[in-house]
Amino acid sequence: MKIIQIQTTKRDEMIDITREVQNLVDQTDVSTGAVVVQSLHTTAGITVNENADPDVKTDFLRRLDEVFPWDHQSDLHGEGNTAAHLKTSTTGHSQTILIHEGELLLGTWQGIYFCEFDGPRMRSFAVSIL
């Protein structure tokens, strides 16, 4: 298992971490298995989504903002980041990706994203190869 640090630069952003995860797989002799990628935060998640068209990330974050607005008059959480917690629960805190012939088994347009919902911050995610 490896813990990776990542610096985010915006309140909401999706950072493609696919290459970094594949590099970790490459450092092993695992040909068939799985890799678990897990955010170590309650306001940042991990998702698999399209990595070809940057508008997908823009639309994804905009639509989450529409469903979970940052300023909602009924929110009680003292830190004021209820929306970030809800977005993380929606995207999930981890993803499991199969490994086939030493490569991440992802579709043509799929990538693994670290999803920041309360940045910018220094963040961490864990990668475990099984």
N, C-alpha and C positions, 0 to 999 in steps of 0.2 A: 504494500500500500504506500502511496505517496500523497502528501498534502502539498498543494500548489497555491501560491499566493498570486493574486490578480488585483491590479489597481483599476478601479472603475473611474469614469470621468464625468458621468451624468447621473441625474437622479434615476432615470429609467433608461436602460440600454441592454442590448443583447450582444454578447461577445462570443464569436465563433471560437470554440476551444477544440474543435475536431482534430486538427493537426497535432496539438499538444498531447491529446489522449492517444492518438495513433503512435506518436513517438515513444510513449511509455510502453505500448504493446510491442513495438519494434525492439525494445531493450530486453525483452524476455524471449524465451523459446516457446511461448504458447502459440500453438497453431489453431487449436479449437478450444473455445471456452467462452468466457463472457467478461465484460468489464463493467463495473459499477462506478458511476460518477455521481458524487453527492455534494451538494452545497452544505456548508457548515454554518448557515445563517437562517434566521426566521424571516428575513426580508430580501432574500435572493434565492432564486431557484435554478433548476437545470431542466432544459427541454430539448427535444429533437424536432427540427423543423427545416424548411427549405433554406438552402444557403446559396442559391443562384441569383435570385432577384432581391436586391436590398429593400425594395418596397414592402416585402413580406414583413421584415422586422419593423419597419415604420408603421405599417397597418396593425400589426400585432400589438405593439405598445400603445398606439392610439385607441384601439378598441378596448384594451384592458383599462385605460384611463376613463373611457366612457362608462364602463360597467362599475369600476371602482374609483370614483373621483377622489383626488387627494384631500380636498377640503369638503367634508360632509358634516353638516351641523349636528347630526345625531351621534357621531363618533365620540366615545368616552375615553379611549386609550390616551394616557397622559403624554406619551411621546409624539402623538400626532401623526403616526405613520400606519394607521389601520389599513389604509389602501395597500401599502407594501406587504403587509401580512396576508391580506386576501389574495393578492396577485401571486404570491409565493405558493399559497395553498392550491391555487388554480393550476399553475404550471407544474408543481411538484418540486420536491427538494432533491430528487435523484432520478437517474435513468439507468437502465441496464441495457447494454448493447452487446450483441453476440459477436464473437470473433470466429472468422472462418478463413483458414489458410493464412493465418497471421495478420489478417486485415479486419478492421471494423466492418461489420455487416450492416452497411447503410445503403439506402437507395441512392440513385443517381443524384438527386437534388437534396439529400438530407445532410444536415450537419448537427453537431452538438453545441448547444448554446448555454453559457452562463448568463442568467437573467438578473440584472441588478434592478431593484425596485425602490431603493432608499439610499442612493449614492449622492455624490461620489464617496467611495470608501476603499480602504484596503480590504480585500476579501480573501477567503480561502475555500478551496474545494478539494475533496478527497477522490482519489482514483484507486480502485482495487481491482486487480486482474485475477480472475478465477480460472 
